[in-house]
């Protein structure tokens, strides 16, 4: 159990190192990647997920997402007794990853004036604030993530040739370019809430508020979407 905890923590941390790292590179001032755009951001997140799965999959199964862990438990594919351990590891890993990114871009915070850009390095925000529509977007994105991701997992060709993590990376990339527009595609409660807490705690110059009013959307939406995706997977593939 200890090995699984460490693997889930490190794996989620890796995702945030690449994910929040690329967002910082694009949004913050005085960086080589400033204004790199959505394509660059979605690629960074995809690479982070891909490498995290390669690094931790053999140990913990590389859930790296509370929505995935809960969804698997709901359909009987993961023991409920291990759910709290996995979720705790995922949130800790996401928090640590965000903190490391903060230090990596230590001087860029000072020269970036917009507090919204600083918050964007850590957490998601809607382009149009409408909690119902924002929630629906997160539900749809995580529904696709879990259903397609589980289908990839049982593909014999993908598993035996080591393509599983690569295909997950493409899945994250595709979700980013297709569904990332309205809300920034959190599709992972730990990925959003852990770094949002880091934003709240860290001494970031001129950081502004952490937008707690929106924080429930990227937590609740992915959990609902993940469960729905898992149920469809169970109906289609498990009978």
Phi, psi and omega in degrees: 000322180298320179296321179295318179300312181297319180296315179295323179294311181294319181298315179292326176297319178299316179303314182288328177301315179281319184290300178294330179297315180290326177295318177298319180297325182275320188271324185282153181281159177060043173237159179289340182255011184306131181066028179292338173091177185297321181302315180295318181295312182294326177294319179299315178297319181297315179297320178300314179294315180304309183290326179295320179293316176302319186286326190239348183307314182295341183265309187244352187089354175053060171292303173059020187196117179304328179296323178290315181299312180295317181299317179295322179293321182298323181265012174079019181259005179205137183289132179299332181297336181263354183300311180302320180298314181296314183295319178299316180297320182294317180292320178296316179299318179295318178298313181296319178300317179295321179296319179296319177298321177305314181289326180296329180248037190304318183276341182288335179297325184291328185263000177259119186276325188285114179294333178295323177294322179295317177295325181297337176293329186262321188217171182271163177207146181281147174288323174235115184283106174213101192304322178295312180292320178297318178298317180298319178300315180293324177297313181297313182299316182284331173302312179295317181304310186286315182298309181291321180298317178293324176296320176299320184297330182262002178287118182297320182294320181291319184289313186289337180259004178075019183273351184307307179298323180297318180292324175297321177299315177295324178298314178297318179298313180298318178297323180295313183283338183263324185236005182281348185298310185289319190233354184087009177041072175298307180043024183194108182303321181292322181299330183263310187287320179301307177294330177296321176296320177299318178300319180295323186273320189292148180277064182278124181299128176059037188283336182075198183276161182265005176055057179292338179298330180265347192299338182285334184298309179285005172258308183289315182304308179299324180295315178297312181298321179296317179296316179298318178296321179292321178295319177296318176303316181297319180294315185284317190254335184253347176082000000 
